[in-house]
């Protein structure tokens, strides 16, 4: 049985839209776990009133993404989950999303699977996976490199984000949960899926499974909206900072081949230090 794990903190309208998109799936062969990490809006009461079949895990308010997802996975596994999927609450999935993911999982039972992402406002594809060359710290954007007529099926990637990420039980058994101690928020998803690949599990972006996201709601976008010294420090050192140098260091040490590590680190630090002002 597939369990879908959705970590939330406030933003009930987004959570409702996400749950409604799951309610409208052509395949209902899944169950849902919402991890409510101390929301102060109507999330708790609305979940109980409108979605009584949704399993709710209540957090401390200090879990952030990684600990919240791990708590949801633990509950799902205790309830008998054979595979899990992480899904952000600011995501709306296509009606056949679950069916497409389960079809790919049936054909490739050991594979970690992600989805093709679209901008919810424009309908344009915005993320289809990356392949990272650790030697040069160069990211190859599949959407930029694949002709439109080849954007289909399963595309092998280096890692995947946690938005619509399907993880087989075999992966959980082999490498455990996400690294909430060293990567409490950002890069935990990329780290986990990269480690799964290094452990011998295929990692694919499933171009047949589609979801809509709101790019302006990402922490990185919000941090960069107002350029300031405090925003810059948040970018480099904050838990929600997209350029957090400590998180990047842990990711590099865990995933980069040792011969390429010195350059990978130096190049990555330089990009983070100046990147805040360039994007």
C-alpha positions in Angstrom: 0.0 0.0 0.0 1.2 3.5 -0.9 1.1 6.1 1.8 1.4 9.8 0.8 3.1 12.0 3.4 2.4 15.7 3.4 4.2 17.9 5.9 2.4 21.2 6.6 2.7 24.3 8.7 -0.2 26.7 8.2 -1.2 27.7 4.7 -4.5 25.8 4.9 -5.8 26.9 1.5 -2.8 25.2 -0.2 -3.2 22.1 1.9 -6.9 21.9 1.0 -6.2 22.3 -2.7 -3.5 19.5 -2.5 -5.9 17.2 -0.7 -8.7 17.9 -3.1 -6.4 16.9 -6.0 -5.7 13.6 -4.2 -9.4 13.1 -3.6 -9.9 13.4 -7.4 -7.3 10.8 -8.4 -8.3 8.1 -10.9 -6.6 5.6 -8.7 -7.5 5.7 -5.0 -5.0 2.9 -4.1 -3.3 5.0 -1.4 -3.7 6.5 2.0 -2.7 10.0 3.2 -0.8 11.1 6.2 -0.6 14.8 7.0 2.1 15.9 9.4 0.8 19.1 11.1 3.8 20.7 12.7 2.1 23.1 15.1 0.0 25.1 12.6 -1.7 28.1 14.2 -4.4 28.6 11.5 -7.4 26.4 10.9 -5.4 23.4 9.6 -6.1 21.1 12.6 -9.9 21.7 12.8 -10.4 21.8 9.0 -8.6 18.5 8.6 -10.8 16.8 11.2 -13.9 18.3 9.7 -13.3 17.9 6.0 -10.9 15.0 5.7 -11.7 12.6 8.6 -10.0 9.7 6.8 -6.7 11.4 6.6 -4.2 10.2 9.2 -2.8 13.2 11.1 0.6 13.3 12.9 1.0 16.3 15.2 4.4 17.9 15.5 6.1 20.1 18.0 6.3 23.2 15.8 10.1 22.8 15.4 10.3 19.8 13.1 10.9 21.5 9.7 10.6 19.5 6.5 12.9 16.6 7.3 11.8 15.7 10.8 8.2 16.1 9.7 8.5 13.8 6.7 10.4 11.2 8.9 7.6 11.3 11.5 5.0 10.7 8.7 7.1 7.8 7.3 7.3 6.2 10.7 3.5 6.3 11.1 3.0 5.1 7.6 5.3 2.1 8.0 3.6 1.3 11.3 0.3 1.2 9.5 1.7 -1.2 6.9 3.0 1.0 4.1 5.0 -0.9 1.4 6.0 2.3 -0.3 5.7 6.0 0.6 5.5 9.3 -1.2 6.5 12.7 0.0 4.4 15.6 -1.3 4.5 19.3 -0.4 1.2 20.9 0.5 1.7 23.7 -2.1 1.4 21.1 -4.9 -1.7 20.1 -7.0 -1.4 16.8 -8.8 -2.9 15.8 -12.1 -5.9 13.4 -11.9 -3.8 10.4 -13.1 -0.7 11.3 -11.0 -1.0 8.4 -8.6 -2.0 5.9 -11.3 1.1 6.9 -13.4 3.4 6.7 -10.4 2.1 3.3 -9.4 2.3 2.0 -12.9 6.0 3.0 -13.1 6.6 1.5 -9.6 5.0 -1.8 -10.7 7.3 -2.0 -13.7 10.4 -0.8 -11.7 9.7 -1.9 -8.1 13.2 -0.8 -6.8 13.2 2.6 -8.4 12.9 6.0 -6.6 10.5 8.1 -8.7 9.9 11.8 -9.1 7.5 13.8 -11.3 7.5 16.4 -14.0 6.6 19.8 -12.6 4.6 22.7 -14.1 4.1 26.3 -13.0 0.6 26.4 -11.6 0.1 29.9 -13.0 1.5 29.6 -16.5 1.2 25.8 -17.2 4.8 25.8 -18.4 7.0 22.9 -17.5 9.6 24.1 -15.0 11.4 21.0 -13.6 12.1 17.6 -15.1 15.1 16.5 -13.2 18.9 17.1 -13.3 22.1 15.2 -13.9 25.0 16.5 -11.8 28.6 16.2 -12.9 30.4 16.1 -9.6 33.8 16.7 -11.4 32.8 20.3 -12.4 29.7 20.9 -10.2 27.7 21.3 -13.5 24.0 20.6 -13.5 22.4 19.4 -16.7 18.7 20.4 -16.8 16.8 17.7 -18.6 14.0 20.1 -19.7 16.6 22.3 -21.4 18.4 19.4 -23.0 15.6 17.1 -24.0 13.6 17.9 -27.2 9.9 18.2 -26.5 9.2 14.9 -28.4 11.5 13.1 -26.0 10.0 14.4 -22.8 8.3 11.1 -21.9 8.8 8.0 -19.9 11.4 7.5 -17.1 14.5 9.7 -17.3 17.5 8.8 -15.1 18.6 11.6 -12.8 21.2 12.2 -10.1 18.7 13.1 -7.4 15.1 14.3 -6.9 13.2 16.9 -4.9 10.6 15.9 -2.3 7.6 17.2 -4.2 5.9 13.9 -5.4 8.8 11.6 -4.5 7.9 7.9 -4.4 10.2 5.7 -2.2 10.0 1.9 -2.3 10.0 0.1 1.1 13.3 -1.6 0.0 15.0 1.8 -0.1 13.8 2.6 3.4 15.0 -0.8 4.6 18.4 -0.2 3.0 19.3 3.4 3.9 16.7 4.4 6.5 15.1 7.8 6.9 16.1 11.3 5.8 19.0 13.0 7.5 17.1 15.3 9.9 20.1 15.9 12.1 22.4 17.4 9.5 19.9 18.4 6.9 16.8 19.7 8.8 15.1 21.4 5.8 16.9 22.0 2.5 18.9 19.4 0.5 17.6 16.4 2.6 15.6 15.2 -0.4 18.5 15.6 -2.9 20.8 13.9 -0.4 18.4 11.0 0.3 17.8 10.2 -3.4 21.4 10.6 -4.3 22.3 8.1 -1.5 19.7 5.8 -2.8 21.3 5.9 -6.3 24.7 5.3 -4.8 23.2 2.3 -2.9 22.2 0.8 -6.3 18.6 1.9 -6.6 17.5 3.5 -9.9 16.4 7.1 -9.6 14.0 8.4 -12.3 11.9 11.4 -13.1 8.6 10.1 -14.4 7.5 12.4 -17.2 4.1 10.7 -17.3 3.3 11.8 -13.8 2.6 15.5 -13.6 2.0 18.1 -10.9 1.6 21.8 -10.5 3.7 23.9 -8.1 3.9 27.5 -7.0 7.5 28.6 -7.5 6.9 31.9 -5.6 6.1 29.9 -2.4 9.6 28.3 -2.1 11.7 29.5 0.8 14.5 30.5 -1.6 12.2 32.8 -3.6 10.8 34.4 -0.5 14.3 35.0 1.0 15.4 36.7 -2.2 12.4 39.0 -2.6 13.9 41.7 -0.5 17.6 42.0 -0.8 19.1 42.8 2.6 22.0 41.9 4.9 19.6 39.8 7.1 18.2 38.1 4.0 21.8 37.3 2.8 22.7 35.8 6.2 19.5 33.8 6.1 20.3 32.6 2.6 23.8 31.4 3.7 23.1 30.1 7.3 19.4 29.9 8.0 17.6 26.6 8.2 15.3 27.7 5.4 18.2 29.3 3.5 18.5 27.9 0.0 22.2 28.6 -0.1 23.0 27.2 3.4 26.7 26.5 3.3 26.6 24.0 6.2 23.9 21.9 4.5 25.8 22.1 1.2 29.0 20.9 3.0 27.2 17.9 4.5 25.7 17.0 1.1 29.1 17.2 -0.6 30.9 15.1 2.0 28.2 12.4 1.8 27.7 12.3 -2.0 30.6 13.7 -3.9 33.4 11.3 -5.0 36.5 12.1 -3.0 38.7 12.9 -5.9 36.3 15.7 -7.0 35.5 17.0 -3.5 37.9 19.9 -3.1 36.8 21.6 -6.3 33.2 20.7 -5.8 33.2 22.4 -2.3 35.1 25.5 -3.4 32.9 26.0 -6.5 29.8 25.5 -4.4 30.8 28.0 -1.8 31.6 30.6 -4.4 28.2 30.1 -6.0 26.4 30.5 -2.7 28.3 33.6 -1.7 27.5 35.5 -4.9 24.3 33.7 -6.0 22.0 35.6 -3.7 22.7 38.8 -5.7 22.6 37.3 -9.1 19.2 35.7 -9.2 
